[in-house]
Amino acid sequence: MQIAANTSSRNRIKVIIQRFPSNALLFLGSLVLVTLLCTAALVRFLRMRKKRIWPASIALTVLLALLGLAAKHLWEFTKFIKPLTGHSNTEAIGFYLLFLILLCSGALLGIGVGVLLSMRPVSMAVGTLKGRQNQ
C-alpha cells in the first residue's frame, strides 16, 4: 500500500509540473520581478534607517557594465574564466552571464523603485485625514 501511495504522489507532482507553461520568458521575467521587489523592500527599509544607497547603485551599475562587456566578448571571457572554473563551455557561461545580467538589472531597478517608495511615506493615522479637511 505504501508503494502505491508514493506512486500516486509522484504522478500528481508530474501532472503539476506539466501544467506549468514552458515559456522561458515567463521564468526570466519572474526572476527580474522577484529581484526587483526584494531589492525595493530592502532599499525602503534602509532609507527609513537613514542609510545611503548610492554606493550600492554605483557598484551595481559598474557590475552590469562589466557583465555586458563580458557577454559581448563571450569567447575571450570563456578563455579568461576557464582556469578558475575548469570548464570551457561557452554556451553555459553565456547563460550564467544572462542570469547575472537579469539579476543585476532587477536589483538596479529595485533600487529605483525603493527610493521612489521611500520618498514620501504614507501616513495611515486617523488624525491626518481630519487635519487635511480643516485646511
C-alpha positions as CSV (number, residue, x, y, z in Angstrom):
1,M,0.0,0.0,0.0
2,Q,2.9,2.4,0.8
3,I,4.4,2.0,-2.7
4,A,1.1,2.8,-4.4
5,A,0.7,6.0,-2.3
6,N,4.2,7.1,-3.3
7,T,3.5,6.4,-7.0
8,S,0.3,8.4,-7.0
9,S,2.0,11.3,-5.3
10,R,4.8,11.2,-7.9
11,N,2.2,11.2,-10.7
12,R,0.5,14.2,-9.1
13,I,3.8,16.1,-9.0
14,K,4.4,15.2,-12.6
15,V,1.0,16.5,-13.6
16,I,1.5,19.7,-11.7
17,I,4.9,20.3,-13.4
18,Q,3.5,19.5,-16.8
19,R,0.8,22.2,-16.3
20,F,3.4,24.9,-15.9
21,P,3.9,26.9,-19.0
22,S,7.1,26.0,-20.9
23,N,7.8,29.6,-21.8
24,A,11.3,30.7,-20.8
25,L,10.4,34.4,-20.9
26,L,7.9,33.9,-18.1
27,F,10.6,32.4,-15.9
28,L,13.1,35.1,-16.8
29,G,10.6,37.9,-16.2
30,S,9.6,36.5,-12.9
31,L,13.3,36.3,-12.0
32,V,13.7,40.1,-12.6
33,L,10.4,40.8,-10.9
34,V,11.2,38.9,-7.7
35,T,14.7,40.5,-7.6
36,L,13.1,44.0,-8.1
37,L,10.6,43.5,-5.3
38,C,13.1,42.2,-2.8
39,T,15.6,45.0,-3.6
40,A,12.8,47.6,-3.4
41,A,11.8,46.3,0.1
42,L,15.4,46.3,1.2
43,V,16.0,49.8,-0.1
44,R,12.9,51.2,1.6
45,F,14.0,49.6,4.9
46,L,17.4,51.1,4.6
47,R,16.2,54.5,3.6
48,M,13.9,54.6,6.7
49,R,17.0,53.9,8.8
50,K,18.8,56.9,7.0
51,K,21.4,54.7,5.2
52,R,23.0,55.7,2.0
53,I,22.0,53.8,-1.2
54,W,24.1,55.4,-3.8
55,P,27.3,53.3,-3.3
56,A,25.2,50.1,-4.0
57,S,23.7,51.7,-7.1
58,I,27.1,52.7,-8.4
59,A,28.5,49.2,-7.7
60,L,25.6,47.6,-9.5
61,T,25.9,49.9,-12.5
62,V,29.6,49.1,-12.8
63,L,29.0,45.4,-12.4
64,L,26.2,45.5,-15.0
65,A,28.5,47.3,-17.5
66,L,31.3,44.7,-16.9
67,L,28.8,41.8,-17.4
68,G,27.6,43.4,-20.6
69,L,31.2,43.6,-21.8
70,A,31.8,40.0,-20.8
71,A,28.7,38.9,-22.7
72,K,29.7,40.9,-25.8
73,H,33.2,39.2,-25.8
74,L,32.0,35.8,-24.7
75,W,34.8,33.7,-26.2
76,E,37.5,35.8,-24.6
77,F,35.6,35.7,-21.3
78,T,35.4,32.0,-21.5
79,K,39.1,31.7,-22.0
80,F,39.7,34.0,-19.0
81,I,37.3,32.1,-16.7
82,K,38.5,28.6,-17.7
83,P,41.4,28.4,-15.2
84,L,39.0,29.5,-12.4
85,T,36.1,27.2,-13.1
86,G,37.7,24.3,-15.0
87,H,35.2,24.2,-17.8
88,S,35.2,26.0,-21.2
89,N,31.6,25.6,-22.3
90,T,30.8,28.9,-24.0
91,E,27.1,28.3,-24.1
92,A,26.9,27.6,-20.3
93,I,28.9,30.6,-19.4
94,G,26.7,32.7,-21.7
95,F,23.6,31.5,-19.7
96,Y,25.4,32.3,-16.4
97,L,26.1,35.8,-17.7
98,L,22.4,36.1,-18.8
99,F,21.2,35.2,-15.3
100,L,23.7,37.6,-13.7
101,I,22.7,40.4,-16.0
102,L,19.0,39.8,-15.2
103,L,19.6,39.7,-11.5
104,C,21.7,42.9,-11.5
105,S,19.3,44.8,-13.7
106,G,16.4,43.7,-11.5
107,A,18.3,44.9,-8.4
108,L,19.2,48.2,-10.1
109,L,15.5,48.7,-11.0
110,G,14.6,47.7,-7.4
111,I,16.8,50.4,-6.0
112,G,15.0,53.0,-8.1
113,V,11.6,51.7,-7.1
114,G,12.6,51.5,-3.4
115,V,13.8,55.1,-3.5
116,L,10.6,56.2,-5.1
117,L,8.6,54.3,-2.5
118,S,10.5,55.8,0.4
119,M,10.5,59.4,-0.8
120,R,7.1,60.1,0.7
121,P,6.0,57.9,3.5
122,V,2.3,57.1,3.6
123,S,0.7,58.0,6.9
124,M,-2.3,55.9,7.9
125,A,-3.0,57.8,11.1
126,V,-6.7,58.9,11.6
127,G,-5.7,62.4,12.7
128,T,-4.1,63.3,9.4
129,L,-7.4,63.0,7.5
130,K,-9.1,65.3,9.9
131,G,-6.3,67.8,9.7
132,R,-6.4,67.9,5.9
133,Q,-10.1,68.5,5.9
134,N,-9.9,71.5,8.2
135,Q,-7.3,73.3,6.0
